Amino acid sequence: MAGHSKWANIQHRKGRQDEKRGKIWTRVIREISVAARQGGGDPAMNPRLRLAIEKAKAANMPADRIKYNVDKASGNLEGQALEEIRYEGYGIGGAAVIVDTMTDNRVRTVAEVRHAFSKYGGNLGTDGSVSFQFKHCGQLVFAPGTSEDKVMEVALEAGADDVIAGEDGSIEVLTSPTEFETVQQALEAAGLHPELAEVTMRPENTIDLTGEDAARMQKLLDVLEDLDDVQEVFHNAGL
């Protein structure tokens, strides 16, 4: 069950999130809004809303602000209409990139995404051009030094699909999207707290980039992530 280490990328992501805490709140509010609008405002009956609220709490969003945005999206308060749009493209060295957005103006959003790709060395593709290279799944990553045997025992018993040991000692647990919450709760109950826990688009294969190519790819990813309408950016570049 050996696998490619994800620890450096995770630490970079956490650092980037700390740098732009205000934008994290904006993205979480959008996720809460869409989740509540589509599945209702009761977290107990809406798994996507539960995950969005957990993200909000992790970003230290006050409970009253969370409630306000749930009520707003549920129809108790007036709010703007947002739609979800996914864009696919290629970065440096042919690396695959998926950009998930939420927007009230798709013309603006596609123009900004296309401009970022073209200006920083990538190309915006068509629907389905790269998504087949990713798997929609739950992912939980534990820091180096965590007991692999304990993680494996608890995770697999709770219904996880796989447990992968990274080259640097980190441990990755993969689940189906529907089993993510169950596995996460079982691990937390066993005293195993992941550094990263999310439902994501995980690349099936990695394209390793080094030197100038890696720097150019990171710049493209950073620019895409900084766009106001962008929620998540997934890629298969090994940086």
N, C-alpha and C positions, 0 to 999 in steps of 0.2 A: 504493500500500500504506500510505496514511496511516491513523492510528487514534487513538483516545482515549488520552491519557497515563495510565499506571498507576503512575507513579513515586511520587507522594505516598502513595498507598494502600499500596504496598510498604514504604516507609520507616516508615509508621505500624505496619504489621504486625510489622516487625523490632523496632521499639521495644517493642511490646507483648510480644513473645516474650522480649526481654531482661529485662523486668520480672518475668516469671513463669517463670523457667527451671525451677524444680522441677515445675511443672505440665506443662511441655513433656516432661520425662522420663516422667511418668506416662502421657501420651498416646502417646508413642513405644513404651513398654513394652506398652501395650494393642495397638498396631498390630502389633508384633512377634509378640505372642501369637496374635492372630487369623490373621495371615499364615502363621505356622509351623503352626498347628493345621490350617488348610485346605489348605496346599500342601506341607507337610513342612518339616523343619528344615535342608535343604540349600539355601543361597542360590543356588548355581549352577543349581538346577532350579526355583527359586521366585522369579520376578521381583518379586512383591509384597514378599516378605521382603527381597530385596536393597535395595529402595527404603526399607523401614523401617529397615534397618541403617544405610544412608547417613544417614537423618534422625537416628538415634541418635548416629552419629559427629559429625555437624554440631553436635549439642547437647552435645558433649564427654562423652558417656557412656562410662565405662571399658569396655574390651573384655571383661573377665571378667563384667561385669554384663549386657552384651549376650548373651554365650554362655549365661549362667544362664537368661535369659528365653526364649531360643530352645529350650534343653533342656526347660525347664519346660512350654512350650506343645506341644512335640513328644511329650510323654508320658513323658519321662525323669524328670520331677519332677511332683509333684501340683500342680495349679493350679485356679483358679476358672473356671467356665464364663462366657464373655462372648458376647453376641450384638450384631450390628450392626443399628441401627435408624435410618432416615432420617425426619426430619420436615420438612414444608414449610409455609411461611406467608408472611404479608405484613407488611412494616414500614411505616414512615412514607411517606406519599404513594403507597402501593401498591407499594413496592419489594419484589421477590421475595427470599425468604430460604430457604436450605436448611441444615438442621442435621443433621450426621452424628454419631451417638453410638455408644459401645460401653458396654454395661451388663450387670450381673448382676441387675438389677431393673427391668424395663420400666415397672412401675406408678410407681415413684419418678421415673424419667426423664421420662416423658410429663407427669407433674404439674409437674415443675420447668420443663420447656420451655414448657408452656402458660402457667404463671404468669408467666414472663419476658415472653412475647409480650403477654399481657393487661395486665400492670402498666406496660409501657413503650411502649404505643401501637401494638402490632401485633396480629395475629390468626393463630392456628394454623390451617392449612388441612388439606385432605385429601391423601392420596397422589396425586401427579401434578398437583396444582393449580398448581405453578410450575416443576417440573423441566423442562418442555418449553421453557422460556426459557433453558436452559443447555446447553452442549455439553461432554461428557466428553472431555477431551483433555489432552495434555502441553503444558506451558507453560514457557518459559525466557525470562527478562527480563534484558536487559543494560543497564548504566548509560549515561546520556548520555555521548557522546564515543566510544563504541565504534564501530568501522568498520562501517557498515551493509552496504557492499559485501562485506566479508569474511564477516560473519555470514550474509548471504544466500547467498553462494557455497557455503560449507561446509554450511549447514543444508539447503538444497534438494538438494544433491548426496547428503546422507546420508538423505534421505527425508522431510524436514519438509513439512508441508502449506502453510504460509504464513509470511511474515516481515512484521511490521507495524512501521512507524516511528511512534513516539509524537510528540506535539506538542512535547515538551520534549527530544527527542533520544534517549530510551530506545528500545530495540528489543525487540520481542516475537517469539519463535519459537513457532509452534504445530505440534504433531505429533498423530498418532493415539496413543492410550495404548500400543499395541503397539510403536510405533517410538520412543517417548520415550527409552529407554536408548541406543539406537543413535545417535540424533541428539545426545544429551547427550555421549556419549563422543567423537563426531567433533568437536564444538565444543571440548571440553576439550583434545583432542589438538592442535587448531590454536591453542591458547593463548587461547581465548575462554572466559572464566569468568563464568557468569551470576550475578546477584545473587539470583535466585529460580529454582528448578528443581523442578517438581512435576507430578504428574498431578492435575488439578483439575476442577471444574465451572465452566466459564467462561461468563459471561453473554453472550447473543447481542446484547442491547441494554442500554443504561444509562439509569437514571432519575436525572437530576441534581437534587440537593438542596442548598439553601443555607441559611445563617442558622440559625434555631431548628430548622427541620426537619432539617438536617444534624446538629446537635448531638443531637437526640432519637434519630435513627437510629443515630448512633455509640454512644449510651448503650445502646440495645437490643442492638446487636452485641456490645459489651463485656460486658454481663450474660450473654448467651448463651454467649460464649466462656469465661467464668469458671465455668460450671457443671461440676461434677466429671466428669459422664459425657459431655460434649461433646468430640468429636475435632476437627471442622472446622466452620466456618460460611462459607457461600458466599452472596453477594448481588449484586444488580445496581444498587445505589445508587452514584451518582457523588458522592463526598464531598470 
